[in-house]
Amino acid sequence: MTSFRFNFSGNTDDFLQSEDKEEEVEWLSCEEIIPNNQVKEIKDLFSHTKMFTCDDVNIKRVSPNNIITYLKDKGIETVLDLSEKEHSDLITGKYEGGMKIWECTYDLIRYLKENLEIILFKDKKVLDLGCGVGILGIYSLLQGANVTFQDYNKVVIEYSTIPNIYLNFEDEESSEKIKKCKFYSGDWDSFDKLLEESEKFDIILTSDTLYNTNNYNKLINLFQHRLSDNGVIFIASKTHYFGVGGGTSQFESAIKDTSLKSEVIWKKRNGFQREILKIKKS
């Protein structure tokens, strides 16, 4: 098992540190998650919320600690228990860090906000890939998009992503917004295969998903299959993830001989180097 250390609440540029060699991984199969009445119960129980704030963008979210406490009180065992026990937010094949807001999410939100006149969301089909708590997808929803949320872990979608949507809209409006959403958990390859062949997206958003080079082929295949002909992908990522080797540079090399073309549209060079890639079909 490969694991990486950080914490649920941190929003800083932590190193990803590999603790042992990559083993053969049995990835979780994809499944669609349908919101039900349980969501409203969860929302009522999670009265203590946190706020994602990036310039003038404010998105409410359920406190991760409240989620863990709630699940324990209900006697529900999840992979979050393993994450907490190992003090790790990345356990390959088991838990992929969905409860943490990664640093590059701020970069991408800021970029999208600054380019709202160019990047039009209204009535577009958006995929928030590796959505975690759902910040990018909720922002898209606020701009009038139809959003598909995908995260590796079902527990993240059920107890964080979906409740967070309810938190950001009034009761009557939230029911309408949920109808504009779809939710999936599981591996990218399995997710790609589960979708209808005709399912395409106008905008694909993803943040801090390039750390594992072993998943690049899955990600590239998904992009090629699921991006509409005139669609665009925005990837916010570090140029290099120390300890594991992935990053924007390696990913750009990986797509060089594919039908995808990329350009760096934003970069931060001081401190931890971060970039935003814009990818389209060639």
Helices and strands as residue ranges (DSSP letters): E 3-5, E 31-32, H 38-45, E 49-54, E 57-62, H 64-73, H 79-85, E 88-91, E 95-96, H 103-114, E 125-129, H 135-142, E 146-151, H 154-156, I 157-161, H 162-167, H 171-179, E 181-185, H 188-194, E 201-207, G 213-215, H 216-226, E 227-238, H 248-254, E 260-268, E 274-281
